[in-house]
Amino acid sequence: MAFENRAQAGQMLAGHLDKYRGQHPLVLAIPRGAVPMAKIVADALDGELDVVLVRKLRAPYNPELAVGSIDETGTVYLDPETRDLWDEPYLEGEKKVQLETLQRRRQMYEPAGSPINAAGRVVIVLDDGIATGSTMIAALRAVRARRPARLIAATGVASPDTLRRIRGEADEVVCLETPELLYAIGYHYRDFSQVPDEDVVATLREARKPRGTTETGASR
């Protein structure tokens, strides 16, 4: 099936994750596309919303293919199946480019609030789709280092092979669609519009507001 949009996929994921309602889960979106989905899940589960910042490391001559990923601390995950595609000088340059992007993005998102502590929490790491799995693996490892009580990976679509790769990184994996061949994540969403950084910041700010307040901060 194809999802109408990320909102529909978010609503469906919320249904699959309903058992965590009442446990105040922390839902961490991988920006940018997953942020509106994660907001729906966090609201449905009475949880909190934040982001986990990771970037894929692009293959030479094929920027759509990930050879690995990097988190904002500089920790790198490399896909062993892509080792023949890059050399050390290229990788060092790509790491620098992506780390600078992460640092800019963190500065952009900081006005919405500091990162929420994941220690001892039920944490759901969410992406709109998982291609090679490198980005999700980096995100899960970054969050695992923060000592959550339970770590869940959630996504709209991923191939069975990719899901097998990430199952060892999470306590639970929730995926709505598992096509044998995943050509592109966008093929599984009728509306796969880009989510701009401005929308991410606005969504995070909205999520940090006390429940029951208006734009001016007055209680309803």
C-alpha positions in Angstrom: 0.0 0.0 0.0 1.0 3.6 -0.3 0.4 6.1 2.5 -1.5 9.2 1.7 1.1 11.3 3.5 3.3 11.3 6.6 0.3 12.2 8.8 -1.5 9.0 7.9 1.7 6.9 8.6 2.1 8.7 11.9 -1.4 7.9 12.9 -0.9 4.2 12.0 2.4 4.0 14.0 0.7 5.6 17.0 -1.9 2.8 16.9 0.9 0.1 16.8 2.7 1.9 19.7 -0.4 2.4 21.9 0.9 0.1 24.6 3.3 2.8 25.6 0.5 5.3 26.3 0.8 6.2 30.0 4.5 5.6 30.1 5.3 9.1 28.9 7.6 8.0 26.1 10.1 10.2 24.5 9.7 10.2 20.7 12.8 11.2 18.8 12.4 12.1 15.1 15.2 11.9 12.6 14.9 15.2 10.8 13.4 16.4 8.8 10.7 14.3 7.3 10.0 12.3 10.4 9.2 15.3 12.6 5.5 15.7 11.7 5.0 12.0 12.1 6.7 11.9 15.5 4.6 14.8 16.7 1.5 12.8 15.9 2.9 9.8 17.8 4.0 11.8 20.8 0.6 13.5 21.1 -1.3 10.2 20.8 0.9 8.5 23.4 1.0 11.5 25.8 4.7 11.6 25.3 7.4 14.2 24.5 8.8 15.1 21.2 12.5 15.8 20.3 14.9 15.1 17.5 18.0 12.9 17.2 20.5 14.4 14.8 22.3 12.1 12.4 23.4 12.3 8.8 24.1 9.8 6.2 27.6 9.6 4.7 27.2 9.7 1.0 28.9 7.4 -1.5 31.2 9.0 -4.0 29.4 9.8 -7.3 26.1 8.6 -5.8 24.8 10.9 -3.1 21.6 8.9 -2.7 23.5 5.9 -1.5 24.7 5.8 2.1 28.0 4.2 3.0 27.4 5.0 6.6 26.3 7.7 9.0 27.5 10.1 11.6 25.9 11.6 14.7 26.5 15.1 16.2 29.2 13.8 18.5 31.2 12.7 15.5 30.6 9.0 16.1 30.5 7.1 12.8 28.8 4.0 11.7 30.1 2.5 8.4 28.2 -0.1 6.3 30.6 -3.0 5.8 28.9 -3.8 2.5 30.0 -0.5 1.0 33.7 -0.6 2.0 34.9 -0.9 -1.6 33.1 2.4 -2.6 35.3 4.9 -0.7 38.8 5.7 0.4 40.0 7.4 3.6 40.6 10.9 2.2 37.1 10.9 0.7 35.5 9.6 3.9 37.3 12.2 6.1 36.0 15.0 3.8 32.5 13.6 3.8 32.5 13.3 7.6 33.5 16.9 8.0 30.8 18.1 5.6 28.1 16.2 7.4 29.3 17.1 10.9 29.2 20.7 10.0 25.6 20.3 8.7 24.6 18.7 12.0 26.2 21.5 14.0 24.3 24.1 11.9 21.1 22.2 12.4 21.6 21.9 16.1 22.1 25.7 16.4 19.0 26.2 14.3 16.8 23.9 16.5 18.2 25.1 19.8 15.7 28.0 20.1 13.0 25.4 20.4 14.7 24.1 23.6 17.6 22.0 24.8 17.7 18.2 24.0 15.4 16.2 26.3 17.2 13.7 28.6 16.5 10.1 27.4 18.0 8.4 30.5 15.6 5.9 32.1 12.9 6.7 29.5 11.0 4.6 27.0 12.4 6.1 23.8 11.0 5.7 20.3 13.3 6.7 17.4 11.2 7.4 14.4 11.9 7.9 10.7 9.5 8.1 7.7 11.3 5.3 6.0 14.6 3.3 6.3 16.6 2.6 3.2 20.0 1.1 4.0 19.6 1.3 7.7 22.8 3.3 8.3 21.1 6.4 9.6 18.7 4.6 11.9 21.6 2.5 13.3 23.6 5.6 14.1 20.5 7.2 15.7 19.8 4.1 17.8 23.4 3.9 19.0 23.5 7.6 19.9 20.4 7.2 21.9 21.5 3.9 23.5 24.5 5.7 24.9 22.1 8.0 26.8 20.8 4.9 28.7 17.1 4.7 27.9 15.0 2.1 29.8 13.7 0.8 26.5 14.6 1.7 22.9 12.2 1.3 20.0 12.8 1.9 16.3 9.7 2.9 14.4 9.2 3.6 10.7 6.7 3.7 7.9 8.5 1.5 5.5 11.7 -0.7 5.3 12.8 -3.8 3.5 13.0 -7.1 5.5 16.8 -7.2 5.1 17.1 -3.7 6.5 14.9 -4.6 9.5 17.1 -7.5 10.2 20.1 -5.2 10.4 18.6 -2.9 12.9 16.9 -5.4 15.2 20.1 -5.9 17.1 20.3 -2.2 17.8 16.8 -1.8 19.4 14.7 -3.6 22.0 11.7 -3.5 19.5 11.2 -2.6 15.9 7.8 -1.4 14.5 7.4 -1.1 10.7 4.2 -0.6 8.8 5.3 -1.8 5.3 8.0 -4.3 4.4 8.4 -4.5 0.6 11.0 -7.0 -0.5 12.6 -4.4 -2.7 12.7 -0.8 -1.5 13.6 1.4 -4.5 12.8 4.8 -2.8 11.0 5.7 0.4 9.0 8.4 -1.5 7.4 5.7 -3.7 5.4 4.7 -0.6 3.9 8.1 0.1 1.5 9.8 -2.3 2.5 13.1 -0.8 6.2 13.1 0.2 6.8 16.8 0.3 9.9 18.1 1.8 9.7 19.4 5.4 11.7 22.6 5.8 13.8 23.4 8.8 11.4 26.3 9.7 8.6 23.8 10.1 10.8 21.5 12.3 11.5 24.4 14.6 7.9 25.4 14.8 6.8 21.8 15.5 9.4 21.5 18.3 8.3 24.8 19.8 4.7 23.7 19.7 5.5 20.4 21.4 7.4 22.1 24.2 4.4 24.3 25.2 2.5 23.3 28.3 -0.7 21.4 27.5 -3.8 23.6 27.3 -2.1 26.9 26.5 -2.7 29.1 23.5 -0.2 31.0 21.3 -0.1 33.8 23.9 0.6 31.4 26.7 -2.8 31.9 28.4 -4.5 28.8 29.7 -7.7 27.7 28.0 
